[in-house]
């Protein structure tokens, strides 16, 4: 099925208690205190007192974070990913 509108990956951290990811992503790790996602060549990890998944679909994730403690974003290029023409 072809999408009507192209979804470009976006990450929104709203009021330090809600995380929304739209577009292609990969869930790497999930626990009661942290969640890690990969979008293209970037890995984002969010840690808090309590992490709750509100919605998780192929193109959208919505996470609730109580008492946000740490947000890290790392550049980790995928193996075999070439940007040269």
Gaussian input, Z-matrix of N, CA and C with variables (Angstrom, degrees):
# hf/3-21g

backbone

0 1
 N
 C     1     B1
 C     2     B2     1     A1
 N     3     B3     2     A2     1     D1
 C     4     B4     3     A3     2     D2
 C     5     B5     4     A4     3     D3
 N     6     B6     5     A5     4     D4
 C     7     B7     6     A6     5     D5
 C     8     B8     7     A7     6     D6
 N     9     B9     8     A8     7     D7
 C    10    B10     9     A9     8     D8
 C    11    B11    10    A10     9     D9
 N    12    B12    11    A11    10    D10
 C    13    B13    12    A12    11    D11
 C    14    B14    13    A13    12    D12
 N    15    B15    14    A14    13    D13
 C    16    B16    15    A15    14    D14
 C    17    B17    16    A16    15    D15
 N    18    B18    17    A17    16    D16
 C    19    B19    18    A18    17    D17
 C    20    B20    19    A19    18    D18
 N    21    B21    20    A20    19    D19
 C    22    B22    21    A21    20    D20
 C    23    B23    22    A22    21    D21
 N    24    B24    23    A23    22    D22
 C    25    B25    24    A24    23    D23
 C    26    B26    25    A25    24    D24
 N    27    B27    26    A26    25    D25
 C    28    B28    27    A27    26    D26
 C    29    B29    28    A28    27    D27
 N    30    B30    29    A29    28    D28
 C    31    B31    30    A30    29    D29
 C    32    B32    31    A31    30    D30
 N    33    B33    32    A32    31    D31
 C    34    B34    33    A33    32    D32
 C    35    B35    34    A34    33    D33
 N    36    B36    35    A35    34    D34
 C    37    B37    36    A36    35    D35
 C    38    B38    37    A37    36    D36
 N    39    B39    38    A38    37    D37
 C    40    B40    39    A39    38    D38
 C    41    B41    40    A40    39    D39
 N    42    B42    41    A41    40    D40
 C    43    B43    42    A42    41    D41
 C    44    B44    43    A43    42    D42
 N    45    B45    44    A44    43    D43
 C    46    B46    45    A45    44    D44
 C    47    B47    46    A46    45    D45
 N    48    B48    47    A47    46    D46
 C    49    B49    48    A48    47    D47
 C    50    B50    49    A49    48    D48
 N    51    B51    50    A50    49    D49
 C    52    B52    51    A51    50    D50
 C    53    B53    52    A52    51    D51
 N    54    B54    53    A53    52    D52
 C    55    B55    54    A54    53    D53
 C    56    B56    55    A55    54    D54
 N    57    B57    56    A56    55    D55
 C    58    B58    57    A57    56    D56
 C    59    B59    58    A58    57    D57
 N    60    B60    59    A59    58    D58
 C    61    B61    60    A60    59    D59
 C    62    B62    61    A61    60    D60
 N    63    B63    62    A62    61    D61
 C    64    B64    63    A63    62    D62
 C    65    B65    64    A64    63    D63
 N    66    B66    65    A65    64    D64
 C    67    B67    66    A66    65    D65
 C    68    B68    67    A67    66    D66
 N    69    B69    68    A68    67    D67
 C    70    B70    69    A69    68    D68
 C    71    B71    70    A70    69    D69
 N    72    B72    71    A71    70    D70
 C    73    B73    72    A72    71    D71
 C    74    B74    73    A73    72    D72
 N    75    B75    74    A74    73    D73
 C    76    B76    75    A75    74    D74
 C    77    B77    76    A76    75    D75
 N    78    B78    77    A77    76    D76
 C    79    B79    78    A78    77    D77
 C    80    B80    79    A79    78    D78
 N    81    B81    80    A80    79    D79
 C    82    B82    81    A81    80    D80
 C    83    B83    82    A82    81    D81
 N    84    B84    83    A83    82    D82
 C    85    B85    84    A84    83    D83
 C    86    B86    85    A85    84    D84
 N    87    B87    86    A86    85    D85
 C    88    B88    87    A87    86    D86
 C    89    B89    88    A88    87    D87
 N    90    B90    89    A89    88    D88
 C    91    B91    90    A90    89    D89
 C    92    B92    91    A91    90    D90
 N    93    B93    92    A92    91    D91
 C    94    B94    93    A93    92    D92
 C    95    B95    94    A94    93    D93
 N    96    B96    95    A95    94    D94
 C    97    B97    96    A96    95    D95
 C    98    B98    97    A97    96    D96
 N    99    B99    98    A98    97    D97
 C   100   B100    99    A99    98    D98
 C   101   B101   100   A100    99    D99
 N   102   B102   101   A101   100   D100
 C   103   B103   102   A102   101   D101
 C   104   B104   103   A103   102   D102
 N   105   B105   104   A104   103   D103
 C   106   B106   105   A105   104   D104
 C   107   B107   106   A106   105   D105
 N   108   B108   107   A107   106   D106
 C   109   B109   108   A108   107   D107
 C   110   B110   109   A109   108   D108
 N   111   B111   110   A110   109   D109
 C   112   B112   111   A111   110   D110
 C   113   B113   112   A112   111   D111
 N   114   B114   113   A113   112   D112
 C   115   B115   114   A114   113   D113
 C   116   B116   115   A115   114   D114
 N   117   B117   116   A116   115   D115
 C   118   B118   117   A117   116   D116
 C   119   B119   118   A118   117   D117
 N   120   B120   119   A119   118   D118
 C   121   B121   120   A120   119   D119
 C   122   B122   121   A121   120   D120
 N   123   B123   122   A122   121   D121
 C   124   B124   123   A123   122   D122
 C   125   B125   124   A124   123   D123
 N   126   B126   125   A125   124   D124
 C   127   B127   126   A126   125   D125
 C   128   B128   127   A127   126   D126
 N   129   B129   128   A128   127   D127
 C   130   B130   129   A129   128   D128
 C   131   B131   130   A130   129   D129
 N   132   B132   131   A131   130   D130
 C   133   B133   132   A132   131   D131
 C   134   B134   133   A133   132   D132
 N   135   B135   134   A134   133   D133
 C   136   B136   135   A135   134   D134
 C   137   B137   136   A136   135   D135
 N   138   B138   137   A137   136   D136
 C   139   B139   138   A138   137   D137
 C   140   B140   139   A139   138   D138
 N   141   B141   140   A140   139   D139
 C   142   B142   141   A141   140   D140
 C   143   B143   142   A142   141   D141
 N   144   B144   143   A143   142   D142
 C   145   B145   144   A144   143   D143
 C   146   B146   145   A145   144   D144
 N   147   B147   146   A146   145   D145
 C   148   B148   147   A147   146   D146
 C   149   B149   148   A148   147   D147
 N   150   B150   149   A149   148   D148
 C   151   B151   150   A150   149   D149
 C   152   B152   151   A151   150   D150
 N   153   B153   152   A152   151   D151
 C   154   B154   153   A153   152   D152
 C   155   B155   154   A154   153   D153
 N   156   B156   155   A155   154   D154
 C   157   B157   156   A156   155   D155
 C   158   B158   157   A157   156   D156
 N   159   B159   158   A158   157   D157
 C   160   B160   159   A159   158   D158
 C   161   B161   160   A160   159   D159
 N   162   B162   161   A161   160   D160
 C   163   B163   162   A162   161   D161
 C   164   B164   163   A163   162   D162
 N   165   B165   164   A164   163   D163
 C   166   B166   165   A165   164   D164
 C   167   B167   166   A166   165   D165
 N   168   B168   167   A167   166   D166
 C   169   B169   168   A168   167   D167
 C   170   B170   169   A169   168   D168
 N   171   B171   170   A170   169   D169
 C   172   B172   171   A171   170   D170
 C   173   B173   172   A172   171   D171
 N   174   B174   173   A173   172   D172
 C   175   B175   174   A174   173   D173
 C   176   B176   175   A175   174   D174
 N   177   B177   176   A176   175   D175
 C   178   B178   177   A177   176   D176
 C   179   B179   178   A178   177   D177
 N   180   B180   179   A179   178   D178
 C   181   B181   180   A180   179   D179
 C   182   B182   181   A181   180   D180
 N   183   B183   182   A182   181   D181
 C   184   B184   183   A183   182   D182
 C   185   B185   184   A184   183   D183
 N   186   B186   185   A185   184   D184
 C   187   B187   186   A186   185   D185
 C   188   B188   187   A187   186   D186
 N   189   B189   188   A188   187   D187
 C   190   B190   189   A189   188   D188
 C   191   B191   190   A190   189   D189
 N   192   B192   191   A191   190   D190
 C   193   B193   192   A192   191   D191
 C   194   B194   193   A193   192   D192
 N   195   B195   194   A194   193   D193
 C   196   B196   195   A195   194   D194
 C   197   B197   196   A196   195   D195
 N   198   B198   197   A197   196   D196
 C   199   B199   198   A198   197   D197
 C   200   B200   199   A199   198   D198
 N   201   B201   200   A200   199   D199
 C   202   B202   201   A201   200   D200
 C   203   B203   202   A202   201   D201
 N   204   B204   203   A203   202   D202
 C   205   B205   204   A204   203   D203
 C   206   B206   205   A205   204   D204
 N   207   B207   206   A206   205   D205
 C   208   B208   207   A207   206   D206
 C   209   B209   208   A208   207   D207
 N   210   B210   209   A209   208   D208
 C   211   B211   210   A210   209   D209
 C   212   B212   211   A211   210   D210
 N   213   B213   212   A212   211   D211
 C   214   B214   213   A213   212   D212
 C   215   B215   214   A214   213   D213
 N   216   B216   215   A215   214   D214
 C   217   B217   216   A216   215   D215
 C   218   B218   217   A217   216   D216
 N   219   B219   218   A218   217   D217
 C   220   B220   219   A219   218   D218
 C   221   B221   220   A220   219   D219
 N   222   B222   221   A221   220   D220
 C   223   B223   222   A222   221   D221
 C   224   B224   223   A223   222   D222
 N   225   B225   224   A224   223   D223
 C   226   B226   225   A225   224   D224
 C   227   B227   226   A226   225   D225
 N   228   B228   227   A227   226   D226
 C   229   B229   228   A228   227   D227
 C   230   B230   229   A229   228   D228
 N   231   B231   230   A230   229   D229
 C   232   B232   231   A231   230   D230
 C   233   B233   232   A232   231   D231
 N   234   B234   233   A233   232   D232
 C   235   B235   234   A234   233   D233
 C   236   B236   235   A235   234   D234
 N   237   B237   236   A236   235   D235
 C   238   B238   237   A237   236   D236
 C   239   B239   238   A238   237   D237
 N   240   B240   239   A239   238   D238
 C   241   B241   240   A240   239   D239
 C   242   B242   241   A241   240   D240
 N   243   B243   242   A242   241   D241
 C   244   B244   243   A243   242   D242
 C   245   B245   244   A244   243   D243
 N   246   B246   245   A245   244   D244
 C   247   B247   246   A246   245   D245
 C   248   B248   247   A247   246   D246
 N   249   B249   248   A248   247   D247
 C   250   B250   249   A249   248   D248
 C   251   B251   250   A250   249   D249
 N   252   B252   251   A251   250   D250
 C   253   B253   252   A252   251   D251
 C   254   B254   253   A253   252   D252

   B1=1.4346
   B2=1.5245
   B3=1.3146
   B4=1.4543
   B5=1.5244
   B6=1.3376
   B7=1.4587
   B8=1.5253
   B9=1.3199
   B10=1.4514
   B11=1.5291
   B12=1.3254
   B13=1.4591
   B14=1.5203
   B15=1.3123
   B16=1.4663
   B17=1.5215
   B18=1.3138
   B19=1.4615
   B20=1.5236
   B21=1.3053
   B22=1.4483
   B23=1.5207
   B24=1.3129
   B25=1.4607
   B26=1.5293
   B27=1.3110
   B28=1.4621
   B29=1.5152
   B30=1.3199
   B31=1.4568
   B32=1.5234
   B33=1.3205
   B34=1.4578
   B35=1.5216
   B36=1.3136
   B37=1.4621
   B38=1.5191
   B39=1.3205
   B40=1.4590
   B41=1.5234
   B42=1.3232
   B43=1.4607
   B44=1.5314
   B45=1.3152
   B46=1.4686
   B47=1.5239
   B48=1.3402
   B49=1.4685
   B50=1.5255
   B51=1.3295
   B52=1.4538
   B53=1.5216
   B54=1.3218
   B55=1.4581
   B56=1.5170
   B57=1.3467
   B58=1.4686
   B59=1.5186
   B60=1.3265
   B61=1.4568
   B62=1.5179
   B63=1.3373
   B64=1.4553
   B65=1.5198
   B66=1.3094
   B67=1.4619
   B68=1.5109
   B69=1.3323
   B70=1.4658
   B71=1.5186
   B72=1.3059
   B73=1.4592
   B74=1.5177
   B75=1.3074
   B76=1.4632
   B77=1.5166
   B78=1.3146
   B79=1.4591
   B80=1.5226
   B81=1.3272
   B82=1.4621
   B83=1.5142
   B84=1.3317
   B85=1.4674
   B86=1.5217
   B87=1.3244
   B88=1.4595
   B89=1.5193
   B90=1.3351
   B91=1.4573
   B92=1.5192
   B93=1.3161
   B94=1.4640
   B95=1.5244
   B96=1.3388
   B97=1.4619
   B98=1.5195
   B99=1.3408
   B100=1.4649
   B101=1.5233
   B102=1.3311
   B103=1.4621
   B104=1.5263
   B105=1.3350
   B106=1.4675
   B107=1.5151
   B108=1.3373
   B109=1.4527
   B110=1.5184
   B111=1.3449
   B112=1.4571
   B113=1.5169
   B114=1.3368
   B115=1.4522
   B116=1.5088
   B117=1.3261
   B118=1.4625
   B119=1.5237
   B120=1.3221
   B121=1.4655
   B122=1.5212
   B123=1.3189
   B124=1.4624
   B125=1.5320
   B126=1.3178
   B127=1.4599
   B128=1.5255
   B129=1.3295
   B130=1.4604
   B131=1.5162
   B132=1.3306
   B133=1.4555
   B134=1.5168
   B135=1.3222
   B136=1.4613
   B137=1.5220
   B138=1.3374
   B139=1.4626
   B140=1.5199
   B141=1.3193
   B142=1.4493
   B143=1.5123
   B144=1.3084
   B145=1.4641
   B146=1.5271
   B147=1.3346
   B148=1.4649
   B149=1.5220
   B150=1.3399
   B151=1.4584
   B152=1.5243
   B153=1.3434
   B154=1.4602
   B155=1.5221
   B156=1.3239
   B157=1.4625
   B158=1.5249
   B159=1.3303
   B160=1.4603
   B161=1.5265
   B162=1.3453
   B163=1.4603
   B164=1.5192
   B165=1.3211
   B166=1.4568
   B167=1.5200
   B168=1.3281
   B169=1.4564
   B170=1.5173
   B171=1.3128
   B172=1.4583
   B173=1.5293
   B174=1.3129
   B175=1.4557
   B176=1.5300
   B177=1.3285
   B178=1.4616
   B179=1.5333
   B180=1.3313
   B181=1.4641
   B182=1.5198
   B183=1.3154
   B184=1.4679
   B185=1.5237
   B186=1.3215
   B187=1.4600
   B188=1.5289
   B189=1.3250
   B190=1.4588
   B191=1.5249
   B192=1.3442
   B193=1.4568
   B194=1.5225
   B195=1.3263
   B196=1.4642
   B197=1.5218
   B198=1.3315
   B199=1.4636
   B200=1.5309
   B201=1.3325
   B202=1.4614
   B203=1.5284
   B204=1.3444
   B205=1.4581
   B206=1.5205
   B207=1.3434
   B208=1.4592
   B209=1.5232
   B210=1.3357
   B211=1.4682
   B212=1.5186
   B213=1.3279
   B214=1.4646
   B215=1.5194
   B216=1.3292
   B217=1.4618
   B218=1.5190
   B219=1.3251
   B220=1.4625
   B221=1.5217
   B222=1.3310
   B223=1.4548
   B224=1.5176
   B225=1.3167
   B226=1.4629
   B227=1.5205
   B228=1.3349
   B229=1.4599
   B230=1.5198
   B231=1.3193
   B232=1.4568
   B233=1.5178
   B234=1.3173
   B235=1.4598
   B236=1.5271
   B237=1.3326
   B238=1.4527
   B239=1.5170
   B240=1.3018
   B241=1.4691
   B242=1.5221
   B243=1.3202
   B244=1.4612
   B245=1.5161
   B246=1.3254
   B247=1.4445
   B248=1.5272
   B249=1.3243
   B250=1.4525
   B251=1.5126
   B252=1.3324
   B253=1.4755
   B254=1.4993
   A1=108.75
   A2=116.39
   A3=121.73
   A4=110.08
   A5=115.82
   A6=121.41
   A7=109.61
   A8=117.30
   A9=122.21
   A10=110.57
   A11=117.44
   A12=122.64
   A13=108.54
   A14=115.93
   A15=119.92
   A16=109.30
   A17=115.93
   A18=120.43
   A19=109.12
   A20=115.94
   A21=120.85
   A22=106.84
   A23=117.01
   A24=118.75
   A25=111.75
   A26=115.61
   A27=120.75
   A28=108.70
   A29=114.53
   A30=121.74
   A31=107.37
   A32=116.32
   A33=121.47
   A34=108.97
   A35=116.26
   A36=122.44
   A37=106.02
   A38=116.66
   A39=122.78
   A40=110.49
   A41=116.35
   A42=124.12
   A43=113.20
   A44=116.30
   A45=123.53
   A46=113.82
   A47=117.47
   A48=118.71
   A49=113.28
   A50=117.66
   A51=120.83
   A52=109.21
   A53=116.98
   A54=123.02
   A55=108.44
   A56=115.67
   A57=121.06
   A58=108.49
   A59=115.19
   A60=121.25
   A61=107.01
   A62=116.07
   A63=122.26
   A64=108.85
   A65=116.90
   A66=122.07
   A67=110.21
   A68=115.20
   A69=119.53
   A70=110.23
   A71=116.01
   A72=122.16
   A73=107.74
   A74=115.08
   A75=121.33
   A76=107.89
   A77=117.27
   A78=122.67
   A79=107.76
   A80=116.82
   A81=121.29
   A82=112.96
   A83=117.14
   A84=120.81
   A85=109.06
   A86=114.99
   A87=120.84
   A88=108.71
   A89=115.46
   A90=120.92
   A91=107.65
   A92=117.17
   A93=120.79
   A94=112.22
   A95=117.31
   A96=121.16
   A97=114.78
   A98=119.51
   A99=119.46
   A100=111.52
   A101=114.09
   A102=121.50
   A103=107.53
   A104=117.04
   A105=122.64
   A106=109.59
   A107=114.76
   A108=122.32
   A109=109.32
   A110=116.40
   A111=121.01
   A112=108.00
   A113=115.26
   A114=123.07
   A115=107.00
   A116=115.99
   A117=121.82
   A118=109.05
   A119=118.68
   A120=122.12
   A121=113.29
   A122=118.06
   A123=121.34
   A124=111.08
   A125=115.27
   A126=121.71
   A127=107.67
   A128=115.86
   A129=121.55
   A130=109.00
   A131=116.38
   A132=122.19
   A133=108.33
   A134=115.77
   A135=122.28
   A136=107.51
   A137=116.15
   A138=121.18
   A139=109.00
   A140=116.02
   A141=121.73
   A142=110.87
   A143=115.69
   A144=121.29
   A145=110.75
   A146=116.05
   A147=121.48
   A148=108.29
   A149=117.78
   A150=123.50
   A151=107.81
   A152=116.21
   A153=121.73
   A154=109.93
   A155=117.54
   A156=122.28
   A157=107.95
   A158=115.77
   A159=120.69
   A160=111.00
   A161=116.97
   A162=121.62
   A163=108.81
   A164=115.88
   A165=121.18
   A166=107.79
   A167=116.97
   A168=121.96
   A169=108.40
   A170=116.21
   A171=120.95
   A172=112.71
   A173=118.32
   A174=122.34
   A175=114.28
   A176=118.01
   A177=119.48
   A178=110.12
   A179=114.87
   A180=121.07
   A181=107.89
   A182=116.21
   A183=121.62
   A184=106.84
   A185=115.43
   A186=122.59
   A187=108.81
   A188=117.15
   A189=123.03
   A190=108.25
   A191=115.92
   A192=121.16
   A193=109.37
   A194=117.02
   A195=121.61
   A196=108.26
   A197=116.84
   A198=122.88
   A199=111.47
   A200=116.27
   A201=122.10
   A202=110.07
   A203=116.21
   A204=121.47
   A205=112.56
   A206=117.00
   A207=119.15
   A208=110.81
   A209=115.58
   A210=122.92
   A211=106.63
   A212=116.92
   A213=120.36
   A214=108.88
   A215=114.99
   A216=122.39
   A217=106.58
   A218=115.80
   A219=121.21
   A220=109.76
   A221=116.21
   A222=122.03
   A223=107.24
   A224=117.37
   A225=122.23
   A226=108.27
   A227=117.81
   A228=120.12
   A229=111.73
   A230=115.17
   A231=120.99
   A232=108.76
   A233=116.65
   A234=122.36
   A235=109.07
   A236=116.32
   A237=120.57
   A238=114.03
   A239=117.12
   A240=121.08
   A241=108.52
   A242=117.50
   A243=121.45
   A244=109.49
   A245=115.73
   A246=120.55
   A247=111.95
   A248=117.81
   A249=121.01
   A250=109.86
   A251=115.95
   A252=121.02
   A253=110.66
   D1=130.31
   D2=-179.14
   D3=-88.14
   D4=136.06
   D5=179.67
   D6=-76.74
   D7=140.89
   D8=177.94
   D9=-69.45
   D10=-42.03
   D11=178.38
   D12=-121.48
   D13=133.63
   D14=178.05
   D15=-69.34
   D16=133.49
   D17=177.93
   D18=-97.79
   D19=118.89
   D20=174.43
   D21=-94.98
   D22=138.29
   D23=-178.42
   D24=-56.59
   D25=134.00
   D26=174.24
   D27=-142.09
   D28=146.44
   D29=177.94
   D30=-126.30
   D31=124.77
   D32=-178.77
   D33=-124.12
   D34=122.66
   D35=174.16
   D36=-106.84
   D37=109.42
   D38=-172.57
   D39=-103.88
   D40=118.15
   D41=176.91
   D42=52.94
   D43=29.40
   D44=176.16
   D45=58.62
   D46=19.84
   D47=177.38
   D48=-138.19
   D49=2.37
   D50=-179.60
   D51=-142.55
   D52=128.97
   D53=179.68
   D54=-119.05
   D55=128.07
   D56=177.15
   D57=-123.78
   D58=131.28
   D59=176.37
   D60=-122.07
   D61=127.66
   D62=179.56
   D63=-122.77
   D64=137.74
   D65=-179.40
   D66=107.74
   D67=-168.73
   D68=-179.49
   D69=-72.23
   D70=130.97
   D71=177.67
   D72=-150.64
   D73=167.61
   D74=175.85
   D75=-132.16
   D76=126.91
   D77=176.54
   D78=-78.77
   D79=118.69
   D80=-177.62
   D81=-95.52
   D82=-42.08
   D83=-177.63
   D84=-154.02
   D85=148.14
   D86=179.45
   D87=-148.34
   D88=129.24
   D89=174.66
   D90=-142.03
   D91=-177.22
   D92=179.81
   D93=-69.32
   D94=-20.85
   D95=-177.82
   D96=-115.57
   D97=-4.79
   D98=-178.20
   D99=-155.82
   D100=159.89
   D101=175.85
   D102=-145.96
   D103=142.15
   D104=178.90
   D105=-130.42
   D106=133.19
   D107=178.57
   D108=-126.68
   D109=154.19
   D110=171.27
   D111=-122.69
   D112=130.52
   D113=175.18
   D114=-129.44
   D115=116.41
   D116=-174.53
   D117=53.67
   D118=-120.07
   D119=-176.31
   D120=-99.93
   D121=17.88
   D122=-176.67
   D123=-122.09
   D124=138.12
   D125=175.97
   D126=-114.68
   D127=127.39
   D128=179.46
   D129=-115.29
   D130=130.22
   D131=176.95
   D132=-122.35
   D133=131.89
   D134=179.53
   D135=-122.14
   D136=129.48
   D137=178.74
   D138=-121.00
   D139=142.34
   D140=178.56
   D141=-158.64
   D142=179.02
   D143=179.26
   D144=-65.15
   D145=-41.95
   D146=-179.74
   D147=-145.33
   D148=122.26
   D149=179.35
   D150=-112.77
   D151=124.87
   D152=-177.25
   D153=-125.89
   D154=130.27
   D155=175.88
   D156=-83.54
   D157=118.71
   D158=178.26
   D159=-92.26
   D160=-36.78
   D161=177.91
   D162=-151.72
   D163=138.91
   D164=179.57
   D165=-143.95
   D166=104.73
   D167=177.41
   D168=-126.12
   D169=-177.53
   D170=-177.37
   D171=-62.61
   D172=-35.65
   D173=-175.19
   D174=-117.58
   D175=6.05
   D176=-175.52
   D177=-153.34
   D178=136.68
   D179=174.24
   D180=-133.01
   D181=139.01
   D182=177.09
   D183=-132.33
   D184=119.82
   D185=-174.41
   D186=-122.93
   D187=136.91
   D188=174.38
   D189=-102.24
   D190=134.44
   D191=-178.87
   D192=-125.03
   D193=121.67
   D194=173.89
   D195=-96.21
   D196=134.67
   D197=178.12
   D198=52.81
   D199=64.77
   D200=179.05
   D201=-53.94
   D202=130.01
   D203=-178.39
   D204=-111.57
   D205=-38.07
   D206=-173.89
   D207=-158.24
   D208=140.26
   D209=172.99
   D210=-129.55
   D211=125.00
   D212=176.76
   D213=-127.02
   D214=142.46
   D215=175.32
   D216=-127.92
   D217=124.00
   D218=-179.17
   D219=-120.13
   D220=140.43
   D221=173.21
   D222=-86.58
   D223=115.53
   D224=-179.29
   D225=-135.87
   D226=89.47
   D227=-177.99
   D228=-60.12
   D229=138.69
   D230=178.21
   D231=-72.99
   D232=145.19
   D233=179.54
   D234=-65.20
   D235=133.01
   D236=178.20
   D237=82.24
   D238=5.68
   D239=179.94
   D240=-89.23
   D241=114.08
   D242=-177.38
   D243=-119.73
   D244=133.16
   D245=-179.58
   D246=-103.31
   D247=3.31
   D248=-179.63
   D249=-79.56
   D250=146.14
   D251=179.75
   D252=-84.30

